Amino acid sequence: MSREVRVELMRPAQIVEAREECPLVFLPLGPLEWHGPHLPVGTDPLNAQEVARRLAREVGGVVLPTLFMGTERERSPEMLRNIGFRGDEYIVGMDFPANTLASLYFPEELLALVIRSYLALLERIGYRMVVLLNGHGAANQIATLERLAVEFCHTTSLRVLHLLAIPGYTRGEYSWSHATRGETAIMQACFPESVDLSTLPEQEPLANTQFAIVDDRTFRGEPTCDWTLRAEESPHLATPAEGEARFQAITQEFAEVIRAELANLA
């Protein structure tokens, strides 16, 4: 049986013992956000949660309760046109007009205050390194977490590392696809009961504006001629095995980075 790494299920003596062995703590986070009709709204933080728990068992440390919180900003006119809109709409994040439910996006300044308080409290109780395991790829969320990481690394004794829970992130080789094959696969791997592909039409391609399912190349300014999801990114192609492979790849990649940071602390 693997050791318990979830702080909320550990007794004080267990937490202290784990901290003395490895003064590392993970904080997984991400917003409750629309991920198409086929995926749970907690896809981003649940992905971060799974990665954090695997990493804690691999390199040491403990995992805080997942923070279901994140932020977004309005889409630029250029991005809106790439997705298939006119370009003059006011659309925040993935909250497209056709969605049946709005996402719970918090103002970025509120997210910053919460994370700042977390970091100060964790330093106070004796941790030396915090990994912000971020499941959400919004530019303003990444910027907020990176800014706080830099500040705390330079003004406190705490080493703060921000990692986006996407394969290839530390090498700059990652994709921004949303609710497509990759994210569907990771949810199939860890929460299969929360995935329902029957909510999507089998006839493809899927219109970006209708389902708010968007692939990486579209986000990077290379939309299809009819503003639809590319066939190879279809959620219908996802498998639990692919999701498990992604988790293993992320864990291996991030474990190497974290071990190096822990060595520097020592």
N, C-alpha and C positions, 0 to 999 in steps of 0.2 A: 504493500500500500504506500503510495507516494505521500510525502509530508503535506500538511495543510499549509497553504500560503495565503489564504483569504483572511485578512485582518479581522473582519467582523465575526469570524468563527473561532478565533484564537483567544486563549486566556492571556492575561497580562504577562505571566511568567514565560509563556511560549513566545510572545511578541518580543520580550526583552532578550530571550535566548537567541532568537533569529536575528535580531538587530546586532547583537554582539558578534555573531558569526559572520554576518554580512550586513553593513549599515546601509542597505539599499531598499528603496520602496518604489513601487510602481503605482501611477495614477492613470487608469484608463478612462478616456472620455470621448464624448461625441454627442451630437444632438439627436433628438427624436425627429426624424426627417423622412419625408416621402421618398420611398425607394420603389416606385412603381406599385401596381396593385398586387404584385406577387410576392413581395418581400416585407418583412416586419419593419416598422418605423425605427426600431432600435438597431438596424443593421450596422451602422458605424460604431457606436459604443460597444455593441456585442462583439464585433470583430476585434476591437482594441482589447476588450476584456479577455478574450480567448488567447490572444498573443501575449498579454501580460502574464497570465497564469502559466503558460508554457515557459516563458522566459524565467520566471521566478523559480520554477522547478529545475531549470537548466543551469542558471548561474547563481542562484541564491536570492535572498530578499523576500519581501512580502508584497501583497497586492491590496491596495485600498479598494473599498466598494466603488464600483463603476459610477462615474459622474455622467449622468445623462443630460449633458449640457453642451451647447455649442452655439456658434454664431455664423451669420452670413451677411452679405451685402447685395445691393441691387446689381443686376446684370448690366454690362455695358451695351450700348447700341450695336457694336460690332459682334459681340457674343450672341446677342439676341437674333441678329440676322443669320449668323452661322447655324443656329439651332432651327431656324425656320420661322421666326417671328418678323414683324415689320421692322422693329428696331426702336420704336418710340414708346414701347410699353414700359411700365414699371413692374419688374418681376424680381423678387428677392430669391436668391439661391435656386432651389429646385421647385419652388411653389408656383408651378405653371397654372394658368387659368383652368385647364381641364381637370386638374386634380380634384379628388373628392374630399381631401383632408389637408389642412394646412400643417406645416412643420412647426416645431417649437424652437424657433431661433431666438436666442437672447442677444441683447446689445453687446457688442464686443467689449465695451468698458465694464459691463457687469461680469462677463466671463473673466476679464483680467483681475477684477477685485477678488473673485472667488479663488482663482488659482494663486494669486498673491498670498491670500490668507492661508491656504493649504500649505504653501511652501514655508511660510514663517512658522506655522505650527509644527511642521515636520522637522525643521531645524531645531526648534525648541525641545523636542522630545528625543533628540540625539541622532537623527539620521544624517548621513554625510552625502548621500547621493539620491536624487529623485529622477525617475524617468517618467516624463509626461508622454504616455502612450496614446497618441491621438488617432482616432479613427476617421476623422473628417478633413477633407482636403480643401476646404474653402481658404482662399488666399488670406483673408483677414484673420481667420482663426490661426493659421500657421504663423502669420506675422506676430500676432498677440503672444502666442506661446514662445516663439523664438526670442522675442524682445524680453520677456520675463526670464527666460533661461539665461540670456546674456547678462542681464542685470544682477541676478542672484549669484551667478558665478563670479562676478567681479566685486560685489559689495558684501557678500556673506561667506561663511565657511562651507556653504552648501554647493555641491556640484549638481547642476540641473541639466538634463539632457532631453531634448524634444525629438521624438521619433514618430513619423507618420506610418501607420500600420499597413504599408503597401510594399510588396516585394520590389527590391531594387532601390528603395528610398535613399539609403546611405551612399549609393553609387550614382545617384542621379539618373537612374534608368527605370522609370516607373510610368504608369499610365493613370489617367484621370477618369476612366470610364465610370459611369454611375448607373447602378442597378442592372448592369449587363451580365454577361456570362460569368465573369470573375466573382463579383459580389454574390451572385446567386449560388455559385459553387461553395463559397465559404459558409453561407448560411445553411446549405444542404449538409455540410460536414458537421456543423455543431448544433444547429437548431432545425432539423429537417421538418419537424411538425409545423414550423412557422412559414414554410415556403409552399406556395400554391400556384403552380404554373398554369393551371386551368383558368386562372383569371385573365390570362393573356390570350389573344387570338392566335391560333396556330398559323393562320395565313400571315406571311411576312412580305415586305419589311414593316417594322413598326415606326410610325411617325413620331419624331422627337417631341413635338409639341403636344401630342395626344397623351403620351404615357410618361413623359419626363424621364425617359430612359435614353441616355446619351453616351456615345462612345468617345474614346480618347482623341481620335483624330478630329472629330467635330469640335471638341473643346479647344483643340490646338489650331483651329482655323481652317480645317479641311473637311467641310461637310460633304455629304453625298449630294448628287444633283437634285434629288427630291426631298432632302432633309429627313432622311430616315436612318434607322439603325443598321449598321453593316451586318451582313449575314453571319460573319464569323463571331460576332459579339452577341448573338442571340442568347437570351436566358435559357431557351429550350435545349441548348447544347451543354449546359452545365451538368456536372456530376459531383457527387460527394468526394470521389477520389481526387478530382481536380482541386477541390477546396482543401482537402487534407494536404495535398502537395504544396499548395500556397502557404498554408500555416507552417509546414516544415521548413520551407524556404525562408520565410520571414524570421522564424526562430533562429535558424542557423546564422543568417546574416546579422541580426541584431545582437545575438549572443557574443559574437566576435567583437563588436564595437563596445558592448558593455563591459566585457572582461578587460579590454584595454583601458577603459576609464577607471575601473576598480583597481587595476594595477597601478595607475598613476596616483590614485588616492593613497595607496599603501606606501 
